[in-house]
Structures are given as structure tokens and as C-alpha cells.
């Protein structure tokens, strides 16, 4: 015979059931794994895979353009709105606004391209040729008009390389032996210069000045013999008297312009120690040279490159023991900082804006940011040609 429940037990069970009936059921939530964040989020990127080029804008992928071969020439427009680059035998232009891909020229996979923008970015002039031994084989000169979105031949037959558009609107072009100033329409010759002794010819980004190293034999009266001489000169791109910047005893090398054309960077050696090299800066307006930093007895500084806004100079530093690394010196700082580098060998480096560089390796690319207190590097996890911020 079962024992009857007490009144207190019945009341307790009634209260418990009432409480349970009114309380919501608690279900433990299982967290949903977050989508991995791509290093390209926030950017529109030109990605060059092995057999194609595709523009990725962070959310939508464009249609790939099929082309094989390695990335060659790369150049961003002065206003940053477009980039032109060579991949294999194709010369491609990509708009930063909508990511559209234009084919400017196509040919054999071993075609060599060169180019130069007009100062306002409205035109891009390019040269091309197929190497024929040590000579320039078949090729020509073309111009892409961005507003009209058409490509036309300039009409040159002898020249295959574009150096610059000069301020008067004409073009500087060349072949193996001669530099020509020609009309941008029809390629009529305005003047020509024997370039067989001119080496490392570099035209300022504004097209106003030409720098070169003249290599020739000079007669040494005291030794009564001809000796090799390599002297750095600058002259106006439309002709004029050359100005001697520095002579052979300093062994000038590796010319690089400030983006506005007001200064020329190059490295020089010490007459007393050939291994000791330093970065020198020549100011066109006053014709004076100064050191970027005082020469060091323990390191050599070479291969300087200035950012588009002129705020940073990146250069290669080599120590006495042969170790090498890239350094950056920023405006307002007395000292340089080391650039972080990827583990793999860097095959190319170029500026994408005033505070960022792309480093390419054989398999991927890295973004080097100079916007913060210290340089930072990000693996972009893809072979990148160019980047724009998503808002641009």
C-alpha cells in the first residue's frame, strides 16, 4: 500500500511545475566559424595567375583575361587611376575605377615593352620590339589615348623604345645607337643624339631632364695614355648644354628621379675605397649635390628609389660581411629603418602609392606599408600586379 503524499510535498511539486512552465527553454548556441579574412579585403587588386589576369575588387571577381608568360614592364598612371603592364607578349591596361581590362598591344611572348605617361595622365606612349640577338628586332611605337580609349601607331620605323613625353608634347624615343626627339603624330624627327656612349639613360618623370653616364676614353696628359671615364651628366630633354654632375673618380651608378623631376638620386663611391658607396641627391634648380645620409665606413648604400610623394627613399644596404637588406629613410627622420622582407627571393619591387610598395616573389606578392611608425609587411597570398583602395 503506497504512502499518501503530505500536503507540503504536493504544494512543492505544484510550485516547481508552475515555475518550469513559465521559464523559457535555454538552448546552447554553437558558434559559427568566421569566414577567413582575405588580405585583399579593402582593395581592388590585379591578380596575375600563371595563365590569366583577373581583377578582384574584394567582393566580386571579374572575368579573367587569358595570357601566359611572366610579368614584365609595370607602370601606374600619375593620378593612380590606371596601371599598364606587360605579361608575356601582351600589354594590358587596367582601370582602377571599374576594373576593366584593355589590351593595348599583343605579339610574341618574348616581346620587350617600354613606356611613358604624359604629365596629365591622359596619354600613355609605349614602345615594343622582339629581341634579335643583341639588336632590337621588329617593333614600333604606339600611343593610348585614355579619353578616346583608342591606340594608334605614332609612325616610327627606326625606334622601338619610348623614353618620355617632353613638356612641348614631342616624344623621346630610341634604338640601339640613337636617341630621337620626334613629333607625337607621324614621328617626324626634330633632333637626334648619338647614344652609343650614353649609358643608364634616365628621363625625369616630368619629361624635362635627361640624365646619363657618358663612358669614353679620356687622354691623361701626365700618364700619356687614354683612360676610361664615366661621368654623370644632366641636360634638358629638348636640347641644351649638358651639366656635369659628378666625375669618374666617384663612379656614379643607379640613377633614379624624384617623381616631380626636381632631384636626381644616384650612388657614388669613395675615391679611397671602392666598396664604400653612399646615396647622393642632385637638385636640378641649384645644381648642387648632397648626401642623403653621410657615407658609412662599414656599409654601402646603393639602388635608391623615392616614393611617388617624395616622403620615403628605399635603398639597398650592404655590410662589410656581405649581408644585404633594404632600408627606408623618411622625410623628417635622421635615421633609416629596415624593411621587413619575405623568406623567398624578391624578384621585383615597385611603388603603388606614397606609402606602399609591392614585393613580388616567384609564387606570391607582399604589401609593404610605410604609413605607420614602423614598416609592416603582409603576404597577399596571390601574385599581385597592382592594388587600389576599395574606395578609389
C-alpha positions in Angstrom: 0.0 0.0 0.0 1.6 3.3 -1.1 2.2 6.1 1.3 0.0 9.1 0.8 1.9 12.4 -0.1 2.0 15.0 2.5 0.3 18.4 1.9 3.7 20.1 1.9 5.1 17.8 -0.8 2.1 18.4 -3.0 2.5 22.2 -2.7 6.2 22.0 -3.5 5.6 20.0 -6.7 2.9 22.4 -7.8 5.1 25.4 -7.4 8.0 23.6 -9.2 5.8 22.7 -12.2 4.5 26.2 -12.4 7.9 27.7 -12.4 9.1 25.3 -15.1 6.1 26.0 -17.3 6.8 29.8 -17.3 10.6 29.7 -17.9 12.0 29.7 -21.5 14.0 26.8 -22.7 17.7 27.5 -22.8 19.4 26.1 -25.9 23.3 26.4 -26.0 24.4 28.2 -29.2 27.1 26.6 -31.3 29.4 29.4 -32.7 29.5 29.6 -36.5 33.1 29.6 -37.8 34.0 33.1 -39.1 34.9 33.4 -42.8 38.6 33.7 -43.2 39.6 37.3 -43.9 41.4 37.8 -47.2 44.4 40.1 -47.2 42.9 41.6 -50.3 39.8 42.8 -48.5 39.5 46.5 -48.9 41.4 46.6 -52.1 40.8 46.2 -55.8 43.7 44.0 -57.0 45.1 43.0 -60.3 46.0 39.3 -59.9 48.3 37.6 -62.5 47.9 33.9 -62.2 50.1 31.6 -64.4 47.7 31.7 -67.4 45.4 34.6 -66.8 44.9 38.1 -65.4 41.8 38.8 -63.2 40.7 41.9 -61.3 39.4 41.3 -57.8 37.5 44.1 -56.1 37.0 42.4 -52.7 33.5 41.1 -53.3 33.1 40.4 -57.0 35.6 38.7 -59.3 35.8 39.9 -62.9 36.2 37.8 -66.0 39.8 36.6 -66.4 41.9 37.5 -69.4 43.9 34.6 -70.7 47.6 35.2 -71.3 50.7 33.3 -70.5 54.3 34.4 -69.6 56.0 36.4 -66.9 55.1 39.9 -65.7 57.5 42.5 -67.3 57.0 46.2 -67.5 54.7 47.8 -64.9 53.7 51.5 -64.6 50.9 53.3 -62.8 49.4 56.5 -64.2 50.4 59.8 -62.5 47.0 60.1 -60.9 46.8 56.5 -59.9 43.7 55.8 -61.9 45.1 53.1 -64.1 48.1 50.7 -64.5 49.7 49.4 -67.6 51.8 46.2 -67.5 53.2 43.6 -69.8 52.5 39.9 -69.3 54.0 37.6 -71.9 53.5 39.2 -75.3 50.5 41.3 -74.2 50.5 44.9 -73.0 47.4 45.4 -70.8 45.8 48.4 -69.1 43.5 48.1 -66.1 41.2 50.8 -64.8 41.2 51.4 -61.1 37.6 52.7 -61.3 35.8 49.8 -62.7 38.5 47.1 -63.1 38.1 46.8 -66.9 41.0 45.3 -68.8 42.1 46.8 -72.1 44.6 45.1 -74.5 46.9 47.8 -75.9 49.2 45.5 -77.9 49.8 41.8 -78.5 52.7 39.9 -80.0 55.3 37.2 -79.4 55.7 36.1 -75.8 59.3 37.5 -75.7 58.3 41.0 -76.8 60.0 43.7 -74.8 57.9 46.8 -73.8 58.8 50.2 -72.5 56.6 53.2 -71.9 55.9 56.7 -70.5 52.9 58.6 -69.4 52.1 62.2 -70.3 52.3 64.5 -67.3 48.5 64.8 -67.0 48.0 61.0 -67.4 45.8 61.5 -70.5 48.1 59.5 -72.8 50.4 56.5 -72.5 53.1 56.1 -75.1 54.7 52.7 -75.5 57.5 51.0 -77.5 57.9 47.3 -78.3 60.3 45.0 -80.1 61.3 41.4 -80.3 64.9 40.8 -79.5 67.1 39.7 -82.4 70.4 38.6 -80.9 71.8 41.8 -79.3 69.7 44.0 -81.5 66.1 45.2 -81.5 64.1 43.3 -84.0 60.6 44.0 -85.3 58.7 46.6 -83.3 57.3 50.1 -83.2 55.9 53.0 -81.1 52.2 53.4 -80.1 50.0 55.8 -78.1 47.0 55.0 -76.0 44.5 57.9 -75.6 42.6 57.2 -72.4 39.7 59.5 -73.0 39.0 58.2 -76.5 40.1 54.7 -75.5 42.0 54.0 -78.7 45.5 53.0 -79.6 47.3 54.4 -82.7 50.7 54.0 -84.2 53.0 57.0 -83.9 54.6 56.1 -87.2 58.1 55.4 -86.1 60.1 52.7 -88.1 63.6 53.0 -86.7 62.9 53.5 -83.0 61.4 50.8 -80.7 61.8 52.2 -77.2 59.9 55.1 -75.6 61.8 57.3 -73.0 59.4 60.1 -72.3 56.9 62.7 -73.5 58.7 66.0 -73.1 57.0 69.2 -72.0 56.4 70.5 -75.5 54.4 67.4 -76.4 57.0 65.6 -78.5 58.4 62.2 -77.7 61.9 61.0 -76.8 62.4 57.6 -78.4 65.5 55.5 -79.3 67.0 52.5 -80.9 70.4 50.8 -80.2 72.5 53.7 -81.3 70.5 56.9 -81.4 68.0 58.9 -79.3 65.5 60.9 -81.3 63.1 63.7 -80.4 60.1 63.1 -82.6 56.6 64.5 -83.3 54.0 62.6 -81.4 52.0 62.2 -84.6 53.9 61.0 -87.6 57.3 60.6 -85.8 58.9 63.4 -87.7 62.5 63.9 -86.4 63.1 67.1 -84.5 66.6 66.3 -83.4 68.9 63.2 -82.8 71.7 62.3 -80.5 74.4 59.7 -80.9 73.7 57.4 -77.9 76.4 54.8 -78.3 78.5 56.3 -75.4 75.5 57.1 -73.2 74.6 54.6 -70.6 71.9 54.3 -68.0 69.8 57.0 -69.8 67.1 58.1 -67.5 64.5 60.8 -68.2 62.8 62.7 -65.3 59.1 61.8 -64.8 58.1 65.3 -65.8 60.0 64.8 -69.1 62.1 67.9 -68.6 65.5 66.5 -68.0 67.7 63.6 -69.2 70.4 62.1 -67.1 73.0 59.7 -68.4 76.5 58.4 -67.7 78.9 59.2 -70.5 81.6 56.5 -71.0 84.5 57.4 -73.2 88.3 57.3 -73.3 89.9 60.5 -71.9 93.6 61.3 -72.6 95.6 61.6 -69.3 98.4 64.0 -70.1 100.5 63.1 -67.1 100.3 59.4 -67.9 100.3 60.0 -71.7 97.6 57.4 -72.1 93.9 57.1 -72.7 91.9 56.1 -69.7 88.2 55.1 -69.3 86.0 57.8 -67.9 82.4 57.5 -66.7 80.9 60.9 -65.9 77.3 61.7 -64.9 75.6 64.5 -66.9 72.1 66.1 -67.0 70.7 68.1 -69.8 67.3 69.5 -70.9 65.3 66.9 -72.8 64.6 69.2 -75.7 68.3 70.0 -76.1 70.8 72.3 -74.4 74.3 72.2 -72.8 74.9 69.2 -70.6 75.8 69.9 -66.9 78.4 67.7 -65.3 77.1 66.3 -62.0 79.9 64.1 -60.8 83.0 62.7 -62.4 84.6 59.2 -62.9 86.5 59.0 -59.7 83.2 58.8 -57.8 81.9 56.0 -60.1 78.2 57.2 -60.2 75.7 54.5 -60.7 71.9 53.6 -60.4 70.1 56.8 -61.4 66.6 57.4 -60.0 64.4 60.5 -60.1 62.3 62.3 -57.6 58.7 61.9 -59.0 58.4 65.7 -59.8 61.7 65.7 -61.6 63.3 68.3 -59.2 66.0 65.9 -57.9 68.1 63.0 -59.2 69.2 60.2 -56.8 72.3 58.1 -57.5 75.0 56.3 -55.6 78.7 57.2 -55.6 81.9 55.6 -54.4 84.7 56.9 -52.3 87.9 57.6 -54.3 89.8 56.0 -51.4 87.6 52.9 -51.0 85.6 51.5 -54.0 83.5 49.3 -51.7 82.2 52.3 -49.7 79.2 53.8 -51.5 76.6 56.4 -50.5 73.4 57.9 -51.9 73.7 61.3 -53.4 70.9 63.8 -54.3 71.4 66.3 -57.1 69.0 69.3 -57.1 68.3 70.5 -60.6 67.3 74.1 -59.7 70.6 75.0 -58.0 72.9 72.4 -59.5 74.2 71.1 -56.1 74.7 67.6 -54.8 74.3 66.5 -51.2 74.4 63.1 -49.4 71.1 61.6 -48.4 73.0 60.4 -45.3 76.7 60.7 -44.5 78.8 57.9 -46.0 79.4 55.0 -43.7 82.8 53.2 -43.4 81.0 49.9 -42.6 78.2 49.8 -45.1 77.4 50.6 -48.7 74.2 52.3 -49.8 73.0 51.8 -53.4 69.9 51.5 -55.7 67.8 54.3 -54.2 64.2 54.7 -55.1 61.9 57.6 -54.0 58.2 57.2 -53.2 55.6 59.0 -55.5 55.0 61.7 -52.9 58.7 62.1 -52.2 58.4 61.2 -48.5 60.3 58.0 -48.4 63.6 56.7 -50.0 64.2 53.0 -50.1 67.7 51.8 -50.8 69.9 48.6 -50.6 72.4 48.5 -47.7 75.4 46.1 -47.9 77.5 45.4 -44.9 81.2 44.6 -44.8 80.5 40.9 -44.2 78.4 40.8 -47.4 75.0 40.7 -45.7 72.3 42.8 -47.5 69.0 44.4 -46.7 66.6 47.1 -47.8 66.3 50.3 -45.8 63.9 53.2 -45.8 64.6 56.7 -44.8 61.6 59.0 -44.4 61.4 62.8 -44.5 62.0 64.3 -41.1 63.9 61.3 -39.8 67.6 61.3 -39.3 67.8 57.5 -39.3 66.8 54.7 -41.5 64.7 51.6 -40.7 65.0 48.1 -42.0 62.3 46.9 -44.4 60.8 43.6 -43.4 61.4 41.0 -46.1 59.8 37.7 -47.2 61.7 34.5 -46.8 61.6 33.9 -50.5 63.8 35.8 -53.0 62.2 39.1 -54.2 62.1 39.3 -58.0 60.8 42.9 -58.3 59.7 45.8 -56.2 57.7 48.9 -57.1 55.6 51.7 -55.5 51.8 51.6 -55.7 51.4 54.9 -53.8 53.3 57.2 -51.5 53.1 54.8 -48.5 53.1 51.3 -50.1 55.2 49.0 -52.2 54.6 45.7 -53.8 57.3 43.0 -53.4 57.0 40.1 -55.8 58.5 36.6 -55.4 58.2 33.7 -57.7 55.0 32.4 -56.1 53.3 35.3 -54.4 53.4 39.1 -53.6 53.7 41.1 -50.4 52.4 44.6 -49.5 54.9 46.7 -47.6 53.3 49.6 -45.8 55.2 52.6 -44.7 52.2 54.5 -43.2 52.9 53.6 -39.6 55.7 54.2 -37.2 57.4 51.1 -38.4 57.3 49.3 -41.8 54.9 46.4 -42.0 54.7 43.5 -44.5 51.6 41.5 -45.4 51.5 38.3 -47.5 48.8 39.0 -50.2 48.6 35.2 -50.8 48.5 35.8 -54.6 50.7 37.1 -57.4 49.6 40.8 -57.4 50.5 43.3 -60.1 48.7 46.4 -58.6 46.4 47.5 -55.8 43.9 50.2 -55.3 42.0 51.0 -52.1 38.4 49.8 -52.5 37.1 53.4 -52.1 39.1 54.6 -55.1 
